[in-house]
Amino acid sequence: MIIQSVREILTTQGRLSTPLSELREDSDLYHAGLTSLATVGLMLALEEEFDIEFPDSMLSRKTFGSIESIVDAIEALQD
């Protein structure tokens, strides 16, 4: 399941100041402590896990702003 994999990757790559267990799918990851540097590591781990490549047009806070938006982006890239 994509959501579970994204949560696991966030646990190792997100460096969040808020425990992931306290976040909903639509919670703002940047308010939870995600930094631009951590976003790069997150993006690379997601690309490897799902065998995708994020195009430049998706490299934004909007794409990585929540678990829900990350899952939506992955699903769009897998189609």
mmJSON file of the N, C-alpha and C atoms, coordinates in Angstrom:
{"data_MODEL":{"atom_site":{
"group_PDB":["ATOM","ATOM","ATOM","ATOM","ATOM","ATOM","ATOM","ATOM","ATOM","ATOM","ATOM","ATOM","ATOM","ATOM","ATOM","ATOM","ATOM","ATOM","ATOM","ATOM","ATOM","ATOM","ATOM","ATOM","ATOM","ATOM","ATOM","ATOM","ATOM","ATOM","ATOM","ATOM","ATOM","ATOM","ATOM","ATOM","ATOM","ATOM","ATOM","ATOM","ATOM","ATOM","ATOM","ATOM","ATOM","ATOM","ATOM","ATOM","ATOM","ATOM","ATOM","ATOM","ATOM","ATOM","ATOM","ATOM","ATOM","ATOM","ATOM","ATOM","ATOM","ATOM","ATOM","ATOM","ATOM","ATOM","ATOM","ATOM","ATOM","ATOM","ATOM","ATOM","ATOM","ATOM","ATOM","ATOM","ATOM","ATOM","ATOM","ATOM","ATOM","ATOM","ATOM","ATOM","ATOM","ATOM","ATOM","ATOM","ATOM","ATOM","ATOM","ATOM","ATOM","ATOM","ATOM","ATOM","ATOM","ATOM","ATOM","ATOM","ATOM","ATOM","ATOM","ATOM","ATOM","ATOM","ATOM","ATOM","ATOM","ATOM","ATOM","ATOM","ATOM","ATOM","ATOM","ATOM","ATOM","ATOM","ATOM","ATOM","ATOM","ATOM","ATOM","ATOM","ATOM","ATOM","ATOM","ATOM","ATOM","ATOM","ATOM","ATOM","ATOM","ATOM","ATOM","ATOM","ATOM","ATOM","ATOM","ATOM","ATOM","ATOM","ATOM","ATOM","ATOM","ATOM","ATOM","ATOM","ATOM","ATOM","ATOM","ATOM","ATOM","ATOM","ATOM","ATOM","ATOM","ATOM","ATOM","ATOM","ATOM","ATOM","ATOM","ATOM","ATOM","ATOM","ATOM","ATOM","ATOM","ATOM","ATOM","ATOM","ATOM","ATOM","ATOM","ATOM","ATOM","ATOM","ATOM","ATOM","ATOM","ATOM","ATOM","ATOM","ATOM","ATOM","ATOM","ATOM","ATOM","ATOM","ATOM","ATOM","ATOM","ATOM","ATOM","ATOM","ATOM","ATOM","ATOM","ATOM","ATOM","ATOM","ATOM","ATOM","ATOM","ATOM","ATOM","ATOM","ATOM","ATOM","ATOM","ATOM","ATOM","ATOM","ATOM","ATOM","ATOM","ATOM","ATOM","ATOM","ATOM","ATOM","ATOM","ATOM","ATOM","ATOM","ATOM","ATOM","ATOM","ATOM","ATOM","ATOM","ATOM","ATOM","ATOM","ATOM","ATOM"],
"id":[1,2,3,4,5,6,7,8,9,10,11,12,13,14,15,16,17,18,19,20,21,22,23,24,25,26,27,28,29,30,31,32,33,34,35,36,37,38,39,40,41,42,43,44,45,46,47,48,49,50,51,52,53,54,55,56,57,58,59,60,61,62,63,64,65,66,67,68,69,70,71,72,73,74,75,76,77,78,79,80,81,82,83,84,85,86,87,88,89,90,91,92,93,94,95,96,97,98,99,100,101,102,103,104,105,106,107,108,109,110,111,112,113,114,115,116,117,118,119,120,121,122,123,124,125,126,127,128,129,130,131,132,133,134,135,136,137,138,139,140,141,142,143,144,145,146,147,148,149,150,151,152,153,154,155,156,157,158,159,160,161,162,163,164,165,166,167,168,169,170,171,172,173,174,175,176,177,178,179,180,181,182,183,184,185,186,187,188,189,190,191,192,193,194,195,196,197,198,199,200,201,202,203,204,205,206,207,208,209,210,211,212,213,214,215,216,217,218,219,220,221,222,223,224,225,226,227,228,229,230,231,232,233,234,235,236,237],
"type_symbol":["N","C","C","N","C","C","N","C","C","N","C","C","N","C","C","N","C","C","N","C","C","N","C","C","N","C","C","N","C","C","N","C","C","N","C","C","N","C","C","N","C","C","N","C","C","N","C","C","N","C","C","N","C","C","N","C","C","N","C","C","N","C","C","N","C","C","N","C","C","N","C","C","N","C","C","N","C","C","N","C","C","N","C","C","N","C","C","N","C","C","N","C","C","N","C","C","N","C","C","N","C","C","N","C","C","N","C","C","N","C","C","N","C","C","N","C","C","N","C","C","N","C","C","N","C","C","N","C","C","N","C","C","N","C","C","N","C","C","N","C","C","N","C","C","N","C","C","N","C","C","N","C","C","N","C","C","N","C","C","N","C","C","N","C","C","N","C","C","N","C","C","N","C","C","N","C","C","N","C","C","N","C","C","N","C","C","N","C","C","N","C","C","N","C","C","N","C","C","N","C","C","N","C","C","N","C","C","N","C","C","N","C","C","N","C","C","N","C","C","N","C","C","N","C","C","N","C","C","N","C","C","N","C","C","N","C","C"],
"label_atom_id":["N","CA","C","N","CA","C","N","CA","C","N","CA","C","N","CA","C","N","CA","C","N","CA","C","N","CA","C","N","CA","C","N","CA","C","N","CA","C","N","CA","C","N","CA","C","N","CA","C","N","CA","C","N","CA","C","N","CA","C","N","CA","C","N","CA","C","N","CA","C","N","CA","C","N","CA","C","N","CA","C","N","CA","C","N","CA","C","N","CA","C","N","CA","C","N","CA","C","N","CA","C","N","CA","C","N","CA","C","N","CA","C","N","CA","C","N","CA","C","N","CA","C","N","CA","C","N","CA","C","N","CA","C","N","CA","C","N","CA","C","N","CA","C","N","CA","C","N","CA","C","N","CA","C","N","CA","C","N","CA","C","N","CA","C","N","CA","C","N","CA","C","N","CA","C","N","CA","C","N","CA","C","N","CA","C","N","CA","C","N","CA","C","N","CA","C","N","CA","C","N","CA","C","N","CA","C","N","CA","C","N","CA","C","N","CA","C","N","CA","C","N","CA","C","N","CA","C","N","CA","C","N","CA","C","N","CA","C","N","CA","C","N","CA","C","N","CA","C","N","CA","C","N","CA","C","N","CA","C","N","CA","C","N","CA","C","N","CA","C","N","CA","C","N","CA","C"],
"label_alt_id":[null,null,null,null,null,null,null,null,null,null,null,null,null,null,null,null,null,null,null,null,null,null,null,null,null,null,null,null,null,null,null,null,null,null,null,null,null,null,null,null,null,null,null,null,null,null,null,null,null,null,null,null,null,null,null,null,null,null,null,null,null,null,null,null,null,null,null,null,null,null,null,null,null,null,null,null,null,null,null,null,null,null,null,null,null,null,null,null,null,null,null,null,null,null,null,null,null,null,null,null,null,null,null,null,null,null,null,null,null,null,null,null,null,null,null,null,null,null,null,null,null,null,null,null,null,null,null,null,null,null,null,null,null,null,null,null,null,null,null,null,null,null,null,null,null,null,null,null,null,null,null,null,null,null,null,null,null,null,null,null,null,null,null,null,null,null,null,null,null,null,null,null,null,null,null,null,null,null,null,null,null,null,null,null,null,null,null,null,null,null,null,null,null,null,null,null,null,null,null,null,null,null,null,null,null,null,null,null,null,null,null,null,null,null,null,null,null,null,null,null,null,null,null,null,null,null,null,null,null,null,null,null,null,null,null,null,null],
"label_comp_id":["MET","MET","MET","ILE","ILE","ILE","ILE","ILE","ILE","GLN","GLN","GLN","SER","SER","SER","VAL","VAL","VAL","ARG","ARG","ARG","GLU","GLU","GLU","ILE","ILE","ILE","LEU","LEU","LEU","THR","THR","THR","THR","THR","THR","GLN","GLN","GLN","GLY","GLY","GLY","ARG","ARG","ARG","LEU","LEU","LEU","SER","SER","SER","THR","THR","THR","PRO","PRO","PRO","LEU","LEU","LEU","SER","SER","SER","GLU","GLU","GLU","LEU","LEU","LEU","ARG","ARG","ARG","GLU","GLU","GLU","ASP","ASP","ASP","SER","SER","SER","ASP","ASP","ASP","LEU","LEU","LEU","TYR","TYR","TYR","HIS","HIS","HIS","ALA","ALA","ALA","GLY","GLY","GLY","LEU","LEU","LEU","THR","THR","THR","SER","SER","SER","LEU","LEU","LEU","ALA","ALA","ALA","THR","THR","THR","VAL","VAL","VAL","GLY","GLY","GLY","LEU","LEU","LEU","MET","MET","MET","LEU","LEU","LEU","ALA","ALA","ALA","LEU","LEU","LEU","GLU","GLU","GLU","GLU","GLU","GLU","GLU","GLU","GLU","PHE","PHE","PHE","ASP","ASP","ASP","ILE","ILE","ILE","GLU","GLU","GLU","PHE","PHE","PHE","PRO","PRO","PRO","ASP","ASP","ASP","SER","SER","SER","MET","MET","MET","LEU","LEU","LEU","SER","SER","SER","ARG","ARG","ARG","LYS","LYS","LYS","THR","THR","THR","PHE","PHE","PHE","GLY","GLY","GLY","SER","SER","SER","ILE","ILE","ILE","GLU","GLU","GLU","SER","SER","SER","ILE","ILE","ILE","VAL","VAL","VAL","ASP","ASP","ASP","ALA","ALA","ALA","ILE","ILE","ILE","GLU","GLU","GLU","ALA","ALA","ALA","LEU","LEU","LEU","GLN","GLN","GLN","ASP","ASP","ASP"],
"label_asym_id":["A","A","A","A","A","A","A","A","A","A","A","A","A","A","A","A","A","A","A","A","A","A","A","A","A","A","A","A","A","A","A","A","A","A","A","A","A","A","A","A","A","A","A","A","A","A","A","A","A","A","A","A","A","A","A","A","A","A","A","A","A","A","A","A","A","A","A","A","A","A","A","A","A","A","A","A","A","A","A","A","A","A","A","A","A","A","A","A","A","A","A","A","A","A","A","A","A","A","A","A","A","A","A","A","A","A","A","A","A","A","A","A","A","A","A","A","A","A","A","A","A","A","A","A","A","A","A","A","A","A","A","A","A","A","A","A","A","A","A","A","A","A","A","A","A","A","A","A","A","A","A","A","A","A","A","A","A","A","A","A","A","A","A","A","A","A","A","A","A","A","A","A","A","A","A","A","A","A","A","A","A","A","A","A","A","A","A","A","A","A","A","A","A","A","A","A","A","A","A","A","A","A","A","A","A","A","A","A","A","A","A","A","A","A","A","A","A","A","A","A","A","A","A","A","A","A","A","A","A","A","A","A","A","A","A","A","A"],
"label_entity_id":["1","1","1","1","1","1","1","1","1","1","1","1","1","1","1","1","1","1","1","1","1","1","1","1","1","1","1","1","1","1","1","1","1","1","1","1","1","1","1","1","1","1","1","1","1","1","1","1","1","1","1","1","1","1","1","1","1","1","1","1","1","1","1","1","1","1","1","1","1","1","1","1","1","1","1","1","1","1","1","1","1","1","1","1","1","1","1","1","1","1","1","1","1","1","1","1","1","1","1","1","1","1","1","1","1","1","1","1","1","1","1","1","1","1","1","1","1","1","1","1","1","1","1","1","1","1","1","1","1","1","1","1","1","1","1","1","1","1","1","1","1","1","1","1","1","1","1","1","1","1","1","1","1","1","1","1","1","1","1","1","1","1","1","1","1","1","1","1","1","1","1","1","1","1","1","1","1","1","1","1","1","1","1","1","1","1","1","1","1","1","1","1","1","1","1","1","1","1","1","1","1","1","1","1","1","1","1","1","1","1","1","1","1","1","1","1","1","1","1","1","1","1","1","1","1","1","1","1","1","1","1","1","1","1","1","1","1"],
"label_seq_id":[1,1,1,2,2,2,3,3,3,4,4,4,5,5,5,6,6,6,7,7,7,8,8,8,9,9,9,10,10,10,11,11,11,12,12,12,13,13,13,14,14,14,15,15,15,16,16,16,17,17,17,18,18,18,19,19,19,20,20,20,21,21,21,22,22,22,23,23,23,24,24,24,25,25,25,26,26,26,27,27,27,28,28,28,29,29,29,30,30,30,31,31,31,32,32,32,33,33,33,34,34,34,35,35,35,36,36,36,37,37,37,38,38,38,39,39,39,40,40,40,41,41,41,42,42,42,43,43,43,44,44,44,45,45,45,46,46,46,47,47,47,48,48,48,49,49,49,50,50,50,51,51,51,52,52,52,53,53,53,54,54,54,55,55,55,56,56,56,57,57,57,58,58,58,59,59,59,60,60,60,61,61,61,62,62,62,63,63,63,64,64,64,65,65,65,66,66,66,67,67,67,68,68,68,69,69,69,70,70,70,71,71,71,72,72,72,73,73,73,74,74,74,75,75,75,76,76,76,77,77,77,78,78,78,79,79,79],
"pdbx_PDB_ins_code":[null,null,null,null,null,null,null,null,null,null,null,null,null,null,null,null,null,null,null,null,null,null,null,null,null,null,null,null,null,null,null,null,null,null,null,null,null,null,null,null,null,null,null,null,null,null,null,null,null,null,null,null,null,null,null,null,null,null,null,null,null,null,null,null,null,null,null,null,null,null,null,null,null,null,null,null,null,null,null,null,null,null,null,null,null,null,null,null,null,null,null,null,null,null,null,null,null,null,null,null,null,null,null,null,null,null,null,null,null,null,null,null,null,null,null,null,null,null,null,null,null,null,null,null,null,null,null,null,null,null,null,null,null,null,null,null,null,null,null,null,null,null,null,null,null,null,null,null,null,null,null,null,null,null,null,null,null,null,null,null,null,null,null,null,null,null,null,null,null,null,null,null,null,null,null,null,null,null,null,null,null,null,null,null,null,null,null,null,null,null,null,null,null,null,null,null,null,null,null,null,null,null,null,null,null,null,null,null,null,null,null,null,null,null,null,null,null,null,null,null,null,null,null,null,null,null,null,null,null,null,null,null,null,null,null,null,null],
"Cartn_x":[0.85,0.0,0.888,0.568,1.415,1.511,0.394,0.407,1.358,1.311,2.18,3.649,3.968,5.352,5.819,4.954,5.304,5.551,4.711,4.897,6.233,6.584,7.85,9.042,8.959,10.047,10.128,8.997,8.999,9.655,9.452,10.05,11.57,12.126,13.587,14.193,13.446,14.007,13.465,12.305,11.628,12.229,12.903,13.481,12.432,11.242,10.141,10.279,9.872,9.883,8.605,7.591,6.338,6.33,5.998,5.939,4.957,5.373,4.537,3.207,3.207,1.959,0.897,1.313,0.374,-0.145,0.358,-0.012,-1.071,-2.035,-3.042,-2.505,-3.212,-2.769,-2.736,-3.573,-3.614,-2.863,-2.144,-1.368,-0.24,0.077,1.15,2.503,3.241,4.532,5.568,5.456,6.412,6.186,4.927,4.651,5.101,5.187,5.626,7.149,7.849,9.305,10.058,9.364,10.046,10.782,12.057,12.863,13.104,13.614,13.902,14.989,15.969,17.015,16.444,15.592,14.966,14.05,13.456,12.59,13.37,14.61,15.448,15.692,16.058,16.257,14.982,13.872,12.567,12.251,12.454,12.177,13.011,14.295,15.17,14.744,14.37,13.921,12.602,11.703,10.438,10.669,11.564,11.868,12.418,13.285,13.863,12.814,12.027,11.022,9.968,9.51,8.399,8.83,10.14,10.688,10.039,10.081,9.523,10.568,10.285,11.125,10.212,10.402,9.6,10.1,9.226,9.633,9.785,10.516,10.738,9.433,8.392,7.105,6.468,6.919,6.353,7.249,8.381,9.304,8.891,7.882,7.344,6.846,6.627,6.063,4.684,3.964,2.62,2.685,3.636,3.763,4.126,5.039,5.561,4.97,3.887,3.299,2.523,2.073,1.318,1.496,1.168,1.218,0.256,-0.908,-1.929,-1.417,-0.747,-0.25,0.897,1.71,2.787,2.188,1.202,0.548,-0.096,-0.772,-1.398,-0.352,0.796,1.861,2.411,2.629,3.137,2.139,0.882,-0.144,-0.203,-0.068,-0.08,1.121,2.27,3.475,3.471,2.743,2.671,1.685,0.779,-0.216,0.385],
"Cartn_y":[-1.191,0.0,1.244,2.176,3.352,4.189,4.414,5.275,4.714,3.415,2.816,2.966,2.767,2.92,4.371,5.309,6.729,7.059,6.554,6.788,6.206,5.015,4.404,5.224,5.697,6.519,7.846,8.432,9.677,9.474,8.306,8.008,8.05,7.53,7.472,8.709,9.365,10.484,11.861,11.911,13.19,14.094,13.504,14.289,15.226,14.713,15.537,15.753,16.934,17.233,16.738,16.46,15.899,14.406,13.566,12.123,11.821,10.968,10.633,10.034,9.356,8.739,9.787,11.03,12.104,12.832,12.474,13.188,12.432,13.191,12.631,12.707,12.102,12.121,13.541,14.434,15.794,16.811,16.34,17.248,17.884,19.138,19.87,19.366,18.716,18.146,19.228,20.372,21.453,22.038,22.1,22.535,21.477,20.232,19.126,19.013,19.899,19.937,19.532,19.193,18.834,20.053,19.883,20.967,20.718,21.725,21.549,20.502,20.449,19.437,18.035,17.856,16.562,16.176,17.164,16.894,16.236,16.662,16.066,14.584,14.266,12.873,12.065,12.669,12.031,11.731,12.711,12.552,11.41,11.381,10.332,8.949,8.847,7.563,7.12,8.061,7.736,7.281,7.967,7.58,6.153,5.842,4.497,3.449,3.732,2.774,2.464,3.487,3.312,3.279,3.347,3.313,4.38,5.601,6.755,7.864,8.913,10.105,11.327,12.158,13.372,14.381,14.846,15.877,17.222,18.116,19.443,20.122,19.908,20.57,20.112,18.968,18.456,18.751,19.371,19.643,20.933,20.802,21.971,21.579,22.588,22.353,21.712,22.036,21.478,19.953,19.452,18.002,17.278,17.86,17.198,17.745,18.5,19.161,18.284,17.122,16.21,14.788,13.837,12.441,12.248,12.847,12.745,13.27,14.417,14.99,14.164,13.565,12.685,11.451,10.845,9.653,10.009,11.15,11.578,11.718,12.301,12.487,11.137,10.222,8.892,8.175,8.221,7.561,8.16,9.477,10.13,9.699,9.541,9.146,7.666,6.859,5.435,5.132,6.061,5.834,5.982],
"Cartn_z":[0.0,0.0,0.0,-0.858,-1.052,0.22,0.894,2.091,3.145,3.373,4.383,4.0,2.724,2.264,2.412,2.078,2.216,3.689,4.576,6.017,6.496,6.027,6.422,5.929,4.7,4.151,4.895,5.226,6.007,7.374,7.945,9.241,9.162,8.071,7.948,7.297,6.426,5.654,6.024,6.67,6.886,7.946,8.924,10.026,10.648,10.832,11.349,12.846,13.307,14.737,15.422,14.633,15.134,14.828,15.8,15.525,14.393,13.486,12.343,12.768,13.886,14.384,14.729,14.938,15.264,14.028,12.857,11.638,10.851,10.354,9.45,8.027,7.091,5.696,5.117,5.648,5.114,5.982,6.991,7.846,7.05,7.36,6.683,7.185,6.308,6.696,6.996,6.366,6.634,8.023,8.46,9.829,10.833,10.374,11.236,11.288,10.561,10.642,9.393,8.303,7.063,6.523,6.195,5.636,4.153,3.468,2.051,1.845,2.734,2.625,2.827,3.817,4.061,2.902,2.249,1.101,-0.023,-0.22,-1.268,-0.97,0.265,0.65,0.525,0.904,0.791,-0.671,-1.53,-2.949,-3.542,-3.225,-3.762,-3.272,-2.012,-1.461,-2.1,-2.336,-2.991,-4.427,-5.124,-6.505,-6.56,-5.632,-5.597,-5.227,-4.212,-3.736,-4.795,-5.503,-6.439,-7.905,-8.157,-9.512,-10.397,-9.891,-10.592,-10.612,-11.361,-11.339,-11.316,-10.299,-10.201,-11.232,-12.134,-13.085,-12.365,-12.976,-12.386,-12.002,-12.796,-12.53,-11.215,-10.671,-9.413,-8.21,-8.433,-7.327,-6.626,-5.762,-5.067,-3.684,-2.87,-1.535,-1.63,-2.681,-2.854,-2.985,-3.754,-3.963,-2.68,-1.894,-0.703,0.593,0.484,1.639,2.597,2.12,2.984,2.465,3.287,2.858,1.687,1.798,0.76,-0.586,-0.584,-1.837,-2.415,-1.549,-2.022,-2.693,-2.044,-2.613,-3.951,-4.04,-5.294,-6.393,-6.065,-7.053,-7.521,-6.585,-6.943,-7.851,-7.489,-8.31,-9.713,-9.819,-11.137,-11.961,-11.319,-12.043,-12.429,-11.696,-12.01,-13.133,-13.406,-14.474,-15.846],
"occupancy":[1.0,1.0,1.0,1.0,1.0,1.0,1.0,1.0,1.0,1.0,1.0,1.0,1.0,1.0,1.0,1.0,1.0,1.0,1.0,1.0,1.0,1.0,1.0,1.0,1.0,1.0,1.0,1.0,1.0,1.0,1.0,1.0,1.0,1.0,1.0,1.0,1.0,1.0,1.0,1.0,1.0,1.0,1.0,1.0,1.0,1.0,1.0,1.0,1.0,1.0,1.0,1.0,1.0,1.0,1.0,1.0,1.0,1.0,1.0,1.0,1.0,1.0,1.0,1.0,1.0,1.0,1.0,1.0,1.0,1.0,1.0,1.0,1.0,1.0,1.0,1.0,1.0,1.0,1.0,1.0,1.0,1.0,1.0,1.0,1.0,1.0,1.0,1.0,1.0,1.0,1.0,1.0,1.0,1.0,1.0,1.0,1.0,1.0,1.0,1.0,1.0,1.0,1.0,1.0,1.0,1.0,1.0,1.0,1.0,1.0,1.0,1.0,1.0,1.0,1.0,1.0,1.0,1.0,1.0,1.0,1.0,1.0,1.0,1.0,1.0,1.0,1.0,1.0,1.0,1.0,1.0,1.0,1.0,1.0,1.0,1.0,1.0,1.0,1.0,1.0,1.0,1.0,1.0,1.0,1.0,1.0,1.0,1.0,1.0,1.0,1.0,1.0,1.0,1.0,1.0,1.0,1.0,1.0,1.0,1.0,1.0,1.0,1.0,1.0,1.0,1.0,1.0,1.0,1.0,1.0,1.0,1.0,1.0,1.0,1.0,1.0,1.0,1.0,1.0,1.0,1.0,1.0,1.0,1.0,1.0,1.0,1.0,1.0,1.0,1.0,1.0,1.0,1.0,1.0,1.0,1.0,1.0,1.0,1.0,1.0,1.0,1.0,1.0,1.0,1.0,1.0,1.0,1.0,1.0,1.0,1.0,1.0,1.0,1.0,1.0,1.0,1.0,1.0,1.0,1.0,1.0,1.0,1.0,1.0,1.0,1.0,1.0,1.0,1.0,1.0,1.0,1.0,1.0,1.0,1.0,1.0,1.0],
"B_iso_or_equiv":[0.0,0.0,0.0,0.0,0.0,0.0,0.0,0.0,0.0,0.0,0.0,0.0,0.0,0.0,0.0,0.0,0.0,0.0,0.0,0.0,0.0,0.0,0.0,0.0,0.0,0.0,0.0,0.0,0.0,0.0,0.0,0.0,0.0,0.0,0.0,0.0,0.0,0.0,0.0,0.0,0.0,0.0,0.0,0.0,0.0,0.0,0.0,0.0,0.0,0.0,0.0,0.0,0.0,0.0,0.0,0.0,0.0,0.0,0.0,0.0,0.0,0.0,0.0,0.0,0.0,0.0,0.0,0.0,0.0,0.0,0.0,0.0,0.0,0.0,0.0,0.0,0.0,0.0,0.0,0.0,0.0,0.0,0.0,0.0,0.0,0.0,0.0,0.0,0.0,0.0,0.0,0.0,0.0,0.0,0.0,0.0,0.0,0.0,0.0,0.0,0.0,0.0,0.0,0.0,0.0,0.0,0.0,0.0,0.0,0.0,0.0,0.0,0.0,0.0,0.0,0.0,0.0,0.0,0.0,0.0,0.0,0.0,0.0,0.0,0.0,0.0,0.0,0.0,0.0,0.0,0.0,0.0,0.0,0.0,0.0,0.0,0.0,0.0,0.0,0.0,0.0,0.0,0.0,0.0,0.0,0.0,0.0,0.0,0.0,0.0,0.0,0.0,0.0,0.0,0.0,0.0,0.0,0.0,0.0,0.0,0.0,0.0,0.0,0.0,0.0,0.0,0.0,0.0,0.0,0.0,0.0,0.0,0.0,0.0,0.0,0.0,0.0,0.0,0.0,0.0,0.0,0.0,0.0,0.0,0.0,0.0,0.0,0.0,0.0,0.0,0.0,0.0,0.0,0.0,0.0,0.0,0.0,0.0,0.0,0.0,0.0,0.0,0.0,0.0,0.0,0.0,0.0,0.0,0.0,0.0,0.0,0.0,0.0,0.0,0.0,0.0,0.0,0.0,0.0,0.0,0.0,0.0,0.0,0.0,0.0,0.0,0.0,0.0,0.0,0.0,0.0,0.0,0.0,0.0,0.0,0.0,0.0],
"pdbx_formal_charge":[null,null,null,null,null,null,null,null,null,null,null,null,null,null,null,null,null,null,null,null,null,null,null,null,null,null,null,null,null,null,null,null,null,null,null,null,null,null,null,null,null,null,null,null,null,null,null,null,null,null,null,null,null,null,null,null,null,null,null,null,null,null,null,null,null,null,null,null,null,null,null,null,null,null,null,null,null,null,null,null,null,null,null,null,null,null,null,null,null,null,null,null,null,null,null,null,null,null,null,null,null,null,null,null,null,null,null,null,null,null,null,null,null,null,null,null,null,null,null,null,null,null,null,null,null,null,null,null,null,null,null,null,null,null,null,null,null,null,null,null,null,null,null,null,null,null,null,null,null,null,null,null,null,null,null,null,null,null,null,null,null,null,null,null,null,null,null,null,null,null,null,null,null,null,null,null,null,null,null,null,null,null,null,null,null,null,null,null,null,null,null,null,null,null,null,null,null,null,null,null,null,null,null,null,null,null,null,null,null,null,null,null,null,null,null,null,null,null,null,null,null,null,null,null,null,null,null,null,null,null,null,null,null,null,null,null,null],
"auth_seq_id":[1,1,1,2,2,2,3,3,3,4,4,4,5,5,5,6,6,6,7,7,7,8,8,8,9,9,9,10,10,10,11,11,11,12,12,12,13,13,13,14,14,14,15,15,15,16,16,16,17,17,17,18,18,18,19,19,19,20,20,20,21,21,21,22,22,22,23,23,23,24,24,24,25,25,25,26,26,26,27,27,27,28,28,28,29,29,29,30,30,30,31,31,31,32,32,32,33,33,33,34,34,34,35,35,35,36,36,36,37,37,37,38,38,38,39,39,39,40,40,40,41,41,41,42,42,42,43,43,43,44,44,44,45,45,45,46,46,46,47,47,47,48,48,48,49,49,49,50,50,50,51,51,51,52,52,52,53,53,53,54,54,54,55,55,55,56,56,56,57,57,57,58,58,58,59,59,59,60,60,60,61,61,61,62,62,62,63,63,63,64,64,64,65,65,65,66,66,66,67,67,67,68,68,68,69,69,69,70,70,70,71,71,71,72,72,72,73,73,73,74,74,74,75,75,75,76,76,76,77,77,77,78,78,78,79,79,79],
"auth_comp_id":["MET","MET","MET","ILE","ILE","ILE","ILE","ILE","ILE","GLN","GLN","GLN","SER","SER","SER","VAL","VAL","VAL","ARG","ARG","ARG","GLU","GLU","GLU","ILE","ILE","ILE","LEU","LEU","LEU","THR","THR","THR","THR","THR","THR","GLN","GLN","GLN","GLY","GLY","GLY","ARG","ARG","ARG","LEU","LEU","LEU","SER","SER","SER","THR","THR","THR","PRO","PRO","PRO","LEU","LEU","LEU","SER","SER","SER","GLU","GLU","GLU","LEU","LEU","LEU","ARG","ARG","ARG","GLU","GLU","GLU","ASP","ASP","ASP","SER","SER","SER","ASP","ASP","ASP","LEU","LEU","LEU","TYR","TYR","TYR","HIS","HIS","HIS","ALA","ALA","ALA","GLY","GLY","GLY","LEU","LEU","LEU","THR","THR","THR","SER","SER","SER","LEU","LEU","LEU","ALA","ALA","ALA","THR","THR","THR","VAL","VAL","VAL","GLY","GLY","GLY","LEU","LEU","LEU","MET","MET","MET","LEU","LEU","LEU","ALA","ALA","ALA","LEU","LEU","LEU","GLU","GLU","GLU","GLU","GLU","GLU","GLU","GLU","GLU","PHE","PHE","PHE","ASP","ASP","ASP","ILE","ILE","ILE","GLU","GLU","GLU","PHE","PHE","PHE","PRO","PRO","PRO","ASP","ASP","ASP","SER","SER","SER","MET","MET","MET","LEU","LEU","LEU","SER","SER","SER","ARG","ARG","ARG","LYS","LYS","LYS","THR","THR","THR","PHE","PHE","PHE","GLY","GLY","GLY","SER","SER","SER","ILE","ILE","ILE","GLU","GLU","GLU","SER","SER","SER","ILE","ILE","ILE","VAL","VAL","VAL","ASP","ASP","ASP","ALA","ALA","ALA","ILE","ILE","ILE","GLU","GLU","GLU","ALA","ALA","ALA","LEU","LEU","LEU","GLN","GLN","GLN","ASP","ASP","ASP"],
"auth_asym_id":["A","A","A","A","A","A","A","A","A","A","A","A","A","A","A","A","A","A","A","A","A","A","A","A","A","A","A","A","A","A","A","A","A","A","A","A","A","A","A","A","A","A","A","A","A","A","A","A","A","A","A","A","A","A","A","A","A","A","A","A","A","A","A","A","A","A","A","A","A","A","A","A","A","A","A","A","A","A","A","A","A","A","A","A","A","A","A","A","A","A","A","A","A","A","A","A","A","A","A","A","A","A","A","A","A","A","A","A","A","A","A","A","A","A","A","A","A","A","A","A","A","A","A","A","A","A","A","A","A","A","A","A","A","A","A","A","A","A","A","A","A","A","A","A","A","A","A","A","A","A","A","A","A","A","A","A","A","A","A","A","A","A","A","A","A","A","A","A","A","A","A","A","A","A","A","A","A","A","A","A","A","A","A","A","A","A","A","A","A","A","A","A","A","A","A","A","A","A","A","A","A","A","A","A","A","A","A","A","A","A","A","A","A","A","A","A","A","A","A","A","A","A","A","A","A","A","A","A","A","A","A","A","A","A","A","A","A"],
"auth_atom_id":["N","CA","C","N","CA","C","N","CA","C","N","CA","C","N","CA","C","N","CA","C","N","CA","C","N","CA","C","N","CA","C","N","CA","C","N","CA","C","N","CA","C","N","CA","C","N","CA","C","N","CA","C","N","CA","C","N","CA","C","N","CA","C","N","CA","C","N","CA","C","N","CA","C","N","CA","C","N","CA","C","N","CA","C","N","CA","C","N","CA","C","N","CA","C","N","CA","C","N","CA","C","N","CA","C","N","CA","C","N","CA","C","N","CA","C","N","CA","C","N","CA","C","N","CA","C","N","CA","C","N","CA","C","N","CA","C","N","CA","C","N","CA","C","N","CA","C","N","CA","C","N","CA","C","N","CA","C","N","CA","C","N","CA","C","N","CA","C","N","CA","C","N","CA","C","N","CA","C","N","CA","C","N","CA","C","N","CA","C","N","CA","C","N","CA","C","N","CA","C","N","CA","C","N","CA","C","N","CA","C","N","CA","C","N","CA","C","N","CA","C","N","CA","C","N","CA","C","N","CA","C","N","CA","C","N","CA","C","N","CA","C","N","CA","C","N","CA","C","N","CA","C","N","CA","C","N","CA","C","N","CA","C","N","CA","C","N","CA","C","N","CA","C","N","CA","C"],
"pdbx_PDB_model_num":[1,1,1,1,1,1,1,1,1,1,1,1,1,1,1,1,1,1,1,1,1,1,1,1,1,1,1,1,1,1,1,1,1,1,1,1,1,1,1,1,1,1,1,1,1,1,1,1,1,1,1,1,1,1,1,1,1,1,1,1,1,1,1,1,1,1,1,1,1,1,1,1,1,1,1,1,1,1,1,1,1,1,1,1,1,1,1,1,1,1,1,1,1,1,1,1,1,1,1,1,1,1,1,1,1,1,1,1,1,1,1,1,1,1,1,1,1,1,1,1,1,1,1,1,1,1,1,1,1,1,1,1,1,1,1,1,1,1,1,1,1,1,1,1,1,1,1,1,1,1,1,1,1,1,1,1,1,1,1,1,1,1,1,1,1,1,1,1,1,1,1,1,1,1,1,1,1,1,1,1,1,1,1,1,1,1,1,1,1,1,1,1,1,1,1,1,1,1,1,1,1,1,1,1,1,1,1,1,1,1,1,1,1,1,1,1,1,1,1,1,1,1,1,1,1,1,1,1,1,1,1,1,1,1,1,1,1]
}}}
